[in-house]
């Protein structure tokens, strides 16, 4: 998972934010403080209570033969029967139960070292408590935890040796040995089952996260598609489907700059439907809308991918044709003019025919901005209408001369 690392935690694996392993639990700690003890505290409490009770029975069998003093029995009972509940109470009351439980495991090793040295190191009892305490803290804190366990265990043993002297009596009778072996087996199986349970929960959590990620990805994709559609709608004329004037103002500067950089021509065509007012007056505005759609469909059908056909306003249309030379532009304009003249717009039982006039201007000869090019194309369009309509006229410099 991006932005996170996996870290072993008591038994199983937990997901932690990426960063310093010693500081990566802050979020989990805050959540644990709000929700109660961390799961590791509850798990260790069950393991500690059960395994300590078995160990008490094992030491009881061994101690019965050794005839331990009442004071020693009291200390053994305190450590193995009362201590687990005190450690659980301590962790639950902590604002950082996970960290407190880690320190509890170090204390376990310290007290076990003290205990086995006081009992004169009975072999199977010493081995059992050593393995159990080392395994638990190693699972939780890795190599550092294992080292802490060794130091704590050795420290506890040295305290006992310093207080009571060095005594070694490793023999254990068979009942205590069998019970230790049984306790080891039960403890290992319990650790395995707990690890399996935690890893199963982790797999379910991962699958849930993957499903959530897929859902989120799908929703983001839907939002992006919606944004694209909204942006497209904002750039299109709702009646004709052509680009609108706002889009033209946005794109024209970039197209002119690109043509300037690449030393290319760009043609601007201004198109007007001849006598369009008569169409509206004769057949109605809905019929006029159908004529506008007919012309728009023709422009879209014949336009190149790089062309920008726009509805300029009313019955006027404007086309940006990047990379097109003047002679080719005249051919294309006449193709559109002739094509529209041949089109029939059906409105109910009525067939409507109309023509268009087109004014053409070329960048950079006739202007270097959209405003200048549009003005030149408009003058050419005016000349086309003055000469009888249904024609294409290229801008010429003389068109700027005032009328006599």
N, C-alpha and C positions, 0 to 999 in steps of 0.2 A: 504494500500500500504506500502510495506516494506521500512523502512528508512524515513517515513514521518508521520506527524500527521495532523488531520483535525482541522481547526480553524475557528470560526465564524468571518466574516469580513463584517461589515455594514449590508447587507441583503444577506443571502445565506451562503455558506461555501466555503472556499478556502483551497487549499492544501499547507502546508508549510513544509520546511525541518525540521527534528527532531532536537530538541534542546531547548534552552531557548526561551519561547514565546516572550520575549521582544527583542530578537535579531534574530528571525527566519525569518524576512522579508528581509534580506539583498539582497538576490538574486532577489526577486520580486521587491525590491526598485530600484535596478540597472536597471532592465528591464524596469520599469515604467519610470525612468528618460530618458531612450533612446527612448521609444515609446510615451511619453506624459503622461497626467494625468492618474492616476489609475482609474479603472472603478467605484470605490466607489465615487470618486470626481464627476464624471459626473452624476452618479445616484443621489447623494445628491443634486447636483445643480438643477436638475429637481424637486426633491421633495421639496427642500427648496424654490425655486422660486414660485411653485404653492401653497404650503401650506401657505407661508408668504403672498401671495396675498389674499388668502381667509381670513387669520387672519386680514389683513389690512381692509378688508371689514367688518369683524365682529366688530373690534374696532371702525371702522368708524360709524357703526350704533349705537354702545354704546356711542361713544364720541359725536355724534351729539346731543344726549339727554343731555349729561353732559356738553356740551359747552366747549370743550377743547380749550386752548389758541393756537394761531398760532405757538408759539414756541414748544409746546408739539406736535402739528400736524406735525411739521417739523421733530422732533426727531422720531416720529412713522413712518413717511414715509421713513426717512433715514434708519431706522433699518429694516423695512419690505420690502421695495422696492429697495433700493440701496445696502444695506449690502449683500444680497445673491450673487450679481455679484462681489463685492469686495472679498468675501471669495473664490469664484470660481477662480478669477484671482490670488489670493494669492497662492492657492493650485497648480494651473497649472504652476506657475513660480518656484515652489519649486523643488529641486532635489529629494525630498522624498515626493511626493504628498500625499501618503497614510497617512503618519505620520502627515503631515500638516493638512489634513482633519480631523484627530482625534482631533487635537487641536482646529480646527474650531468648532467642535461640543461642546467642553467645553465652548468656547466663546459664542455659541448660548445660552447655559443654563445660563451663567452669565448675558447676556443682557436681556434674558427673565425674570430672577428674578428681574433685575433692572426695566424692563418695567411694570410688573404687580404690583410691590410695588408702583411705581409712579402713576399707574392708580387706586390705592387703592384696589387692589385685587378683581376685578370683578370675580365672581365664575367660570363661564363657560369659560371665556377667560383664567383665570389662570390655570384651569384644562387642557384645550386644549394645551397650550404651554408647560406646565409642562410634560404632558404625551408624547407629540411629541418629545421634546428634550431628555427626559430620555430614551425613547424607542430606539431612533436612536443610541445614544452612547452606550447603553447597548448591542445592537446587534453587534456593532463593537468591543467593548472592554470588554464585560462581566461585572462581578460584580464590577471590578475596575472602569470601565467606569461609571457604575451606581452611585457609590460613588462619583466620580469626578463631575458627573452631579448634585447630591444633594448639594454638597459643593459649586459648582459654582452658582447654582440657589439661594441658601441661601445667598451666598456672595453678589450677585447682589442686592437682596432684602434689605440686611443690608446697603449697600451703599446708596440706595435710602432713606431708613428710616433715616439714619444718616444725609442725606442732606435735606430732606423735612419733616421729622417727620413721626410718625406712624398714618396712616389713613386707615380705613377699611370700604369699601362700596361694599359688595359682590353681591348685586342685579344686574341682567342683564335683560333687557326687552326681550320679546319673539323673536323679529326678530334677535337680536344678539345671543340669545341662539340657535335658529334653525340653524343659519349659522355656529355656533361653532360645533353643532352636525353633520351638513353636512360635515364640514371641517374634523372633526375627522374620520368620515366614509370614506371619500375620501382618507384621508391620510393612514388609516389602510389598505384599499383595495390596494392602490398603493404599500405599503410595502409588502403585501402578493404577489401581482403579480410580483414584482421585485424579491422577494425571490424565487418564483416558477421558474422564468426565469433563475436565477443564478443556482438553483439546477438542472434544466433541462440541462443547459450547463455543469454542473459538471458531471452529469450522462453520457452525451455524451463524455466528456473528459475521464472519467473513462473507458468507453467502448472502446474508441480509444486506451487508454493506455493498456487495457487488450489485444486488438487485436494486438497491437504492440509487447506486451510481448509474445503472442503466436507465432507471426511471428519470433521474435528474438529467442525464444526457439527452434522453428523448424529449423531455420538456424544454430543455435549452434549444434543441434543434427545432422544436415547434415554435418557440419564441423567435428564433432567428428567422425561420421561414415567414412568420407573421410580420416581423419587422421588415423583411425584404418585400413582402407583398404590400405592406403599408407604404414603404418608400416608393415602390413601383407605382402604386395608386396615386401617391402625391405628385409623381412626375408625369402622369398621363392625363390626357383630356378624357373625361368620362364618356363623352358621346362617341368620339371617333377612335379612341385607343391610341392615338398618336401622342408623342411627347407634348407637354404644355410649354407655355412661354417661360415659366420659372425654370424648368429644366434647361431650356435653350440658353437662358442667361447664365446658368451654371456651367454648362458644357462648352459654350462657344469659346471662352477665353483659353481653356485647355487645348482645344482643337487648333486654334490659331497659333498658340505657342508651339505646339508639336509640328505644325506645318512649317513654321518659321525655322525651327531647329533642323528639320529634315529637308529644308529647301524644296517644299512641295507647294503646289497650288491648292486652293480650297474654293469651291464654288458655293455661292449662296443663291438659291432660287426663291423668288417670291411668287406665289401662285394665287390667283383670284378667280372665282367662278363667275363667269360672265352673266350679267343680268339676274343675279341670284335673288334680288328683291322681287323680280317678277315671278320667280318660282314660288316664293313665300306668299305673295299676294294672290296668285292664281290657284295654287294647290294647298296652301296652308303651311304653317311652320313645321308640322310633323313630316310633311312631304319634303320640305327643305332639309330637315335633319337626315332623311334617307339619302338625299343627293350628297350631302356631306360625307355620309358613311361610305357611299360608293366610291367617291374620290379617295378617301382615306385608305380603303381596302386596296385600291390600285397602287397608291404610293407605297404601301407596305409590301405589296407583292413584288414590285419591281426594285425596291431599295436594296442596296448592298448592306452587309453587316456593319460596315463603318459609317453608313449614312445616318443622318439624324433628321427624320421627318417630324415636323411639329405643326400643331394648329396654332396659328399666330393670333387669331381672333376673328369671330364671325365666319365669313366665307373665305378668309385668307389663310394660306398655309405657307410655311417657310421650310426649306430644306438646306441642311449643311451637308456638303459632299466633299469630304477631305480627300486630298490626293488626286483630284480630277482636273484635267486640263480643260480649257475653254471650248475647244472644238468637240471634245467628247461630251461636254456638258450640254451643248446645243443639240446633239443627237439624242441624248437621253431626255432632254426637256420636250423635244418634239415627239418622242415615243410616248411619253406621258400624255401630252396634249392629244395626240391622235387616238391613243387608247381610251381616254375619257370621252372623247367625242363619239366613239363607237359604242360606249356603254349605254345601257338602258336601265334606269332606276324604276322599279315597280313599286307603286304605292296603291295598294288595293287593286282596282281594275284599271288604274291609270299608269301609263308608261311615260316616263319623263326623260328627256334628253337635254344635256347642257354641254357647254364648252368651257374651257379655261384659257386664261392668258397668263403668260409667265415672263417675269423679268429676271435676268441673269447678271450676276456680278462675280468677279473672280479676285481672290486674294493672291498676291498683294497689289495687283495693278489697279483695282478699283476701290481699294480701301484696306486698311490694316487693322481695323477694329470691327466688331459686330455692328456697331451703330453706323459706321461709314459704309460698310458693305450692304447693310439693309437699305440705307438711303440710296445707294447706287442701284440696287435691284428694284427699289420702288420707282425710281425715275424710269428705268427700263420698262417696268410694268405699265406705268402711265403711258409711255409711248406705244406699247402694244395695244392698249385699249383705244388710244387716239387713232391708231391706224386700222381699226375695225374689229379688234378682239380676235379670240381663237388663234393666237399666234405667240411666238417666242421671240423676245428681243433681248440682245446683249447690250449692256450699258456701254455708252460712248461718252467721251468727255464733253461733247457739244450739248449733251442733255442738261448740263449745269447752267447753260446760258439762259438768261431771263427771256421770257416770251416777249416778242415785239408788241 
